[in-house]
C-alpha cells in the first residue's frame, strides 16, 4: 500500500464528491480503479488542553480516516469555509500488475463543479512476500477500541485486526477479548481462543 493526499481548502462552505478512474501505462496496461481506496480525514475538536506541559493549541486535530463511501452515507462530505478536508488515496496493485508508470485522472467535484486531478502511479518490478517477520507489534489493546468506538464486539475487533494485517502491521493481541476477559466461549456463535489462534497461525 502507498498513499497520497488531496486537500480541499475552500473559501466558502462546499460539498464534494470524488470519482476514481482506471490508469493506463504508455504500453497500454491498465491499473484498475479498484486498486484504489479513498478515505476522508476525520477531525476531532480539542476544546481544552489539560496537560500544562503541552504547548499544542486548542482546535481541530486529524484523528481517524473514514472510508469515503461512509462520508457520503453520513452526509459528511462537506467542508466549511476556512477549514481543510484531507482525502487519503491509497493504492494497492495486484501481484500480477505489470511494472511501469501509470497515469490518469480522478474527478473531484466541488459544489458540482468538476476538477480533474492528475494521478500518477509507479509500479516497480518487485513483489513483497505475504509473510511478515516484524520484531515489534502494534498495540491494539481492546479497551482502547471500546473507549473510542463505544463498541468492543468480536466483529469490530476482528475488523480492526484484519485492517492491520492488510497493511502489514503486526497487532499485539488477537481479536477475541470480550467482556473484560480472555474467556473460552462455549457458544457456537463465537470463536474460542483456540479457533482464533489456529486461524491466524495459518495466515502468512
N, C-alpha and C positions, 0 to 999 in steps of 0.2 A: 504494500500500500504506500502511495505517496499522495501528499495533499497540498493544496494551494488555496488561497483565499480570494474571494471577491467581496469588496467592502462598499456598501451603499451609504452615502453621506448626503442626505437631501437637504435642500434649503426650505422645504415645506413638508408637511405630512404627506406620505405617499404609501401606496400599496405596491407590492412587487410579486412577480412570478418569474420562474426560470425554467427553461426547457433545454434538455440535453439533446445532442445530435451525435451521430457517428463521426469519427475522424478517419481520414484517409492518408496513406503514405504516397509518395511520388510513384511507387511501384504498383499502386492500386490496392494494397492491402487495407483492410478495414479494422479499426479499433471500435468495437460496438459501444454505443451509448450505455449499454447495460453494464459496462465495465466501470462506470462512474457512480458514485454515491454522493448525494448532496445533503449537508446538514446546516441548520441555522444556529448561530451562536445565541445562547440564552443568557441574558444579563440579569444579575441579581443586585437589588438595591441594598447597599450597606449604609443605613442612615446614621449609625453611631459607631465610632471606633472606640472600643472599650479598653484595648491594651494601651497603656500610656507610653509604652516603648515603641509603638508602631507609628511610623511617620507617614503612612499612606493616608490619603484623604478619604473623606466620606464620598459616596457616589455609587455609580453602577460599575459592576465588575463582571467580566465574562466568566461563566461557570460551565453549564452543561452545553452539549451540542445536541440539537433535536433533529431527527430525520425531517427533511424538507416536507414530505407529504403530510406529516403531523402538523406542521405550522399552518398548512392550508386547511386541514381538518379543524384545527382550533381557531382559525381565523386570526393567526398571529403574524401573518405576512404583511405587517405594517411597520413603518419606520417614522418616528416623529421628527419634526423639524429640529435640526441641530444635533441629532443623535446618529450613531453609526449602527449598521447591521452587517455583521460579517457572515458570509456564506462559505462553509468549508466544502471544497470539491475534492473528493478522494478517488483515485483511480487504482484499480487492481486488475491488470491484464491477466488473461488466462495463460497457462503454461505453454500452450501451443501458439501464442501470439508471435507473429513474425517480428524480428527486430527491425528497428527503423524509426524515422521521425514521422509522427502523425500530426496532421493539422485539421482544424475545422473551427466551427463557431458554436457557442451556446447562445440562446436568445433570452436576454433579460428584459422583462417588461416593467417599466416604472409608470404607474397610472396609465397602462395600456399603450404607452409609447415604447416601441421595440428598440433595443440596443443590441447589436451583435458584439459578443465578447469573444475575441480570438483565443483559441485553446491550442496549445502545442504539447505533445507528449513524446518523450524519447523512450523507446523500449530497447533495453540492452539485450544482447545475445547471452543471457545468463538467467538461470532459474534457481531460486532458493529452494533448498530442501524443505520438505514438510516438517522434518524433525527439528526441534529446538533443544538447546542444551544450556540454558541460562543458569548461572550460579546464583542469581538473585531472584526474588519474587516480588510481585506487586501486591501490596496489602489490600485485601478485599473483605475485611472483617465485616460479617453480615450486620451487626448492629448499626454500623455507619450507613449502610444501604437503607436499613429500616428508618433511620432518622431522616435521611434525605428524601426517600420516596414514600414514607409512611406505609411501607409495604416490605415484608421480608418473606414472601411466599417462595416456595421452591421454584416455581415457574419464573419469577423475576430474578432470583439469584442465578438460575441457570442461564437466563438471557444475558446477564452481565458476564458470567463466566465464559460463555461462548464468544461474546464480543472480544474479550481479552485474547482468547486463543486465536481468533481470526486475525488479530493484529500482532501475533507472535509475542504476546506478553504473558508471562507465567503468573497466574493468580496464586496467592498464598494458601487459600482454603478452598476445599471442594464445596459446591453449592448444595449442601444438604442440611445445614444448621437451621432448624426451625424451633420456634417456641422456646428459645433460650438454651437449647442443649443439642448435643450430638447423639440423639436417641436413635435406636434401631427400630424402625417402624414395621409393625405387623400388618399395616393396612396396604392392600394391594394397589391402592391409588397413589401410593408414594413409594419412592425408591428407598432401599435400605442403604446404609453406608457401604456395604459390600458391593451392591449393584453399581453405586457411583464410582467406587474405586476401580472396579473392573472396566467400566465403560471408558474412563479417561486413561487408564493404564494401557488400553489398546489403541488409543488415539496418538498418532505420531506427534 
